[in-house]
Amino acid sequence: MSSFVEIQELRLRYGGEADGLLALDGIDLTMGEGEFVSVVGPSGCGKSTLLKALTGLWPITGGSVRVAGSEVRGPLKIVGMAFQNATLLPWRNALDNVLLPLEIVEPHRSRFRKNRREYEKTARDLLDTVGLSGFADKNIWELSGGMQQRVQLCRALIHEPRLLVLDEPFGALDAFTREELWDVLQHLWMERKPTVVLVTHDLREAIYLAERVLVMSARPGRFVADRRIEAVRPRSLELTYEHHFIDTVRDLRNHIDDARGTAGIGQAAQ
């Protein structure tokens, strides 16, 4: 597996060096292309900030971030993103929301009008894959929360990104819908094999979906544990009831409890 993400001694501070907030300090991470990694940790530890640094949405203060062999110096074009809130455009139907990245990202942007029919077929096929056959022309307000998140996943994948970044994409959904979408995401990843970084507060979700689970310390965030998940794929929900899965949840929770306990120390040092 070739190296795809390389982060070394990452440091990120919001604001000035003297009085700014140090969010990340000493982050090291290497990921192979096609790897699926989950990041967990106490609230406020810098998980979302890490995603901003990785995708070039926020400038780093120190260290280096490389993706696909190049230094990250601005927003990446090879990334697809999904968030806790679907952030779909309400004046567009499901199909047109999925097509949006193709209207923005090159090389698709310059040939969108010419190839629109082909792109629409790809988008409809993707919607079919996530269980939204027949919903492509529906208005966003006609879709349930789970359906909207499926549309968001399709939008994140329509331009075939090499890196998929997910920030609590299922956090606002009920437990049954969330578990259903775990399998949708697992299927999409196994079919397309993008490199995935998933931020989540749900330890079951992190373990079920990922090949590695990374635990971050309290702010300033750094990795304090790196747990490899050996369960074979495709995984089913029965896995979450097995003893070794439950033991892994307990182990990660202990790491997070330890990290949460040092929050005051980490912040007092700023």
N, C-alpha and C positions, 0 to 999 in steps of 0.2 A: 504494500500500500504506500503510494507516494505521499510525501508531506505536502499538505495543502494550506493549512493555517499554521503560522509560526508567530507566536507572541513572546517577546522577551522583555523582562523587567518593566512591564507596562506600568506607567504612573499617570494618573489623570486627576487634575485638580480643577474644580469649578471656581473661577474668580482668580484674584491675584495670589502670588506665591506667599505673600506675608499673611493675608487674612482670608484666603479662599478655603473652600471645603475640599479636603483630600478624599476623593471617592475611591480610587484604586491605587494600590501601591505594591509593586513587586509581583505582578501577574505574569506567570510563565505558562504557555500552553502550546502544544503541538498536536495537530489533528491530521489524520490521513484523509485523502479525498474519498468521499462517499461515507465517511464516518458519521454516526449519530451520537451526539453528546448532549446530556442534560446538565443544567446548572441550577443548583439549589442553594439556599442560604437564608439567614434571617432577613426580615424586612429592612430595607435601607442599606443593605450591604454592598450595593453597586452592581447587581446583576444586569439591570437594564442599561446602566452606564457602560458595562463591558460590551454589550451589543452595539452601542453607539460608536465605541472605539473600533470595534471589529469591522463595521460597515462603513466607516469614514464619515459618520454623521456628526461626530464631535472630535475636535483635534486633541491629540494626546499631549501630555506635559513632558513625558520622558519615556525612554525605552523604544521599542519598535513593534509594528504590526505589519505582517506580510501575509497576503492572500494570493494564492495561485502564482507564487514566485515574485510578486511585485509589492513594493512598499505601498501601504494604504495612505494616500495623501488627500483624499476627498471621497465623496460618495461613490460606492462601487456600482458598476452596471451589471455585474454578474450575480447580484443578490436578489432574492425574493423575500418579502417580509410579511408577517401576519401578527396581529396584536389582540389583546383581550377584547377590545371593542372592534367590531368588524370594519368600521370606518368606510363603509360603502357609500357611494354617491346616490342619494335618494331619488334624484331625477333620472337616473339610468336604471334600466332593468338588469336582471342578473347577468345576461349575456354581455351587455355593454360594460358592466363593471369588470367582468373577467378580462375583456379585451383592452382595458385601459392601459396596462403597461406596454402593450404593443404600439400604442399611439405615442408613447413617450420615449421608449428605449430603442436606441439604434442597435442593429441595422433595421429593425422592424419598422421604426417610425417613417423612414424615407420610402418604404414600399407598402405602407399600410393600405392606402386606397386601392392600389393595384391588386393586392393580394387579399383584400378583405374577405372575400368568399371563402378562401382557403383558411384564413385565420378563424372565421366564424365556425367552420366545421371542427377545427381543432378545439375551440372553446366549448362547443356543444359536446364533443366526445369527452372532454375533461369533466364537464358537469355530469354527464352520464356515469362516469367512473366513480364519482363521489355520491351517487344515489340521487341526483337531481334531474333525472330524465323527465322532460316535459315541463321543467320550471325555468328554462332559459329566458323566456319572454315575460316572466312574472315581474311585477314591481317589487322593489326591496321590502316595502311595508307589507306585502302579502306573504312574506317568508318568516318562518319562526327563527328564533335566535340560533338554533343549531344549523338550520339551512343557510342562514347568513354567514356563519363561520365556514361552511363548506364552500360557499361562493368565494369567501376571502382566500381560502386555501388554493382554489383554482386560479384566482387572480395572481397569487404569489408564485404559481408554478407555470403560468401560461407561456412565459418567455424562456422556459427551460433554464432556470438559474443554476449555476454550479454550487451556490451557497444559499441555503434556506435558513432564515433567522426567525424564530418564533418566540414572542414575548407574551407569556401567559395566554395563549390563544383560546383556551377552553375554560379560563378562570371564572367567567360570568355565567356558565351553563350549569344546569342541574346535573346530578351525578350520573344519571342514566344516559343522557345525551353526551356527556363528556366521555364516558367509556365507549360509547358507540363511535365517537370521532377518533378515539385512540386507534381503533382498527382501520378507520379510513386513512389516517395519517400513516400508519404502518404499511398499508397496502401501497400508498403513493410512493413512500420512500423505497420500498423493495422493488417497485417497478421502475423508478427513475434514478435512484441512488444519488441524490444531491448530498452534499455535505450539510449536516443539520446541527444547529445550536438551538436548543430549546431551554428557555427560562421558565421555571414553574415553581409554585409553592407546594405542589401536590407530589409527595414522595412516591406514591404508587404510580402516578403518571410518569415520573422521571425514570423509574426503574423499568416499567413495562415497555416504554418506547425506545430507550437508549441502549447503546452498547457500552457507554461510560457515563457515570454520574460524578460530577465535580461539586464539592461543597465549598462555599465561600465563607470566609470569616466575617465578623462584623466590620463595619467601616473603620478604616480604609480596607476595602476588600482585597483579599488574596486567597488563593486556594489552600485549603487545609486538609482535603481528602480527595482521592481519585479512585473511585470504585468501578471495576470492570464488571459488566453484567454478562454472564455466560449463557443465558437462556437461549435456546435455539428458536429460529423463526420458521414460519409465522407463529407468533405467540397468541394465546387465547386467554380470556379472562380467568380461566381455571388456574392459570399460573399464579394469580394474585392471592390465592388461598393456600398455596404450598408453603411448607415450613421455611425453606431457604429464602423465599421471597419475603416473608414476614420478618425473618431475621435480618435481611438486608435493609428493610424499612427501619427497624429498630437501630441498626448500626448507624445509618445516616442521620436519624433523628438525634442520636447521642452526639454526633459531631456538630449538628446545628445547635443543640442545647449548650454545648461547650462554647461554640462561637458566640451565641447570644449572651452567655455569661460574661464574656470579655468585652462587651460593647462599651461599657463605661471606660475601660482602660484605653481602648483604641481611640475613642473620641477625646479623652482627656489629653492625649499626647499631641493633638493638633495645635 
